[in-house]
Amino acid sequence: MSRSREQCPRCTTRLTVSRFDTAFRLADNSERLCFSIPGSLCEGCVQLFVDPDLLEMLDLDRAVCTFAIESDRVIQEQASASGR
């Protein structure tokens, strides 16, 4: 992973790279839920970074992320890996 992907470009806090369950507000004020989206989260400035090409493919390139939490799948995988 490149250094630019390890640190937030705004505040230089280390990013959490994972998969996230998210809610996006669309231009018509409706919301769309997306699950297990790959991205990087900065806890310092509370910003989720997602590949712009992925957002365009999902038709979310003009949407605003209103909520993101690390996916349960990631947490479950980590728990089962540490229990081995």
C-alpha positions in Angstrom: 0.0 0.0 0.0 1.3 3.4 -0.9 2.1 5.9 1.8 -0.7 8.3 0.5 -3.2 5.5 1.3 -1.9 4.9 4.8 -2.4 8.5 6.0 -5.3 10.9 5.7 -4.5 13.6 3.1 -6.2 16.2 5.2 -4.9 15.6 8.7 -2.2 12.9 8.3 -3.9 10.6 10.8 -3.4 6.9 10.0 -6.3 5.5 8.0 -8.3 2.4 8.9 -8.4 0.4 5.6 -11.3 -2.1 5.6 -14.8 -2.7 4.3 -17.6 -0.6 5.5 -21.4 -0.7 5.7 -22.5 2.8 4.5 -25.5 5.1 4.0 -25.3 7.6 1.1 -27.7 10.6 0.7 -28.6 11.0 -3.0 -29.4 14.3 -4.8 -33.2 13.7 -4.3 -32.6 13.3 -0.5 -33.3 9.6 -0.6 -30.8 7.3 1.0 -29.0 4.2 -0.3 -27.4 1.6 1.9 -24.3 -0.2 0.7 -22.7 -3.1 2.4 -19.0 -4.2 2.5 -17.7 -1.2 0.5 -13.9 -1.2 0.4 -12.5 2.1 1.7 -10.3 4.0 4.2 -11.6 5.8 7.2 -9.9 8.7 9.0 -11.1 8.8 12.6 -9.4 12.2 13.0 -11.5 14.1 10.6 -14.3 11.5 10.3 -13.9 11.1 6.5 -14.4 8.0 4.5 -12.3 7.6 1.3 -13.7 5.4 -1.4 -12.3 4.8 -4.9 -14.0 7.4 -7.2 -14.4 4.8 -9.9 -16.3 2.5 -7.6 -18.6 5.4 -6.6 -19.2 6.1 -10.2 -19.9 2.5 -11.0 -22.5 2.4 -8.1 -24.0 5.7 -9.3 -22.9 7.3 -6.0 -20.4 9.8 -7.5 -22.7 12.8 -6.5 -23.9 11.2 -3.2 -22.8 12.2 0.3 -21.8 9.5 2.7 -23.8 10.1 5.9 -22.8 7.0 7.9 -20.1 4.4 7.8 -19.2 1.6 10.1 -16.8 -1.3 9.7 -18.6 -4.2 8.2 -19.7 -7.1 10.5 -18.1 -9.5 8.1 -14.7 -8.0 8.7 -15.1 -8.1 12.4 -16.3 -11.7 12.3 -13.3 -12.7 10.1 -10.9 -11.0 12.5 -12.5 -12.8 15.5 -12.3 -16.2 14.0 -8.7 -15.7 12.8 -7.6 -14.7 16.3 -9.4 -17.7 17.8 -7.4 -20.2 15.9 
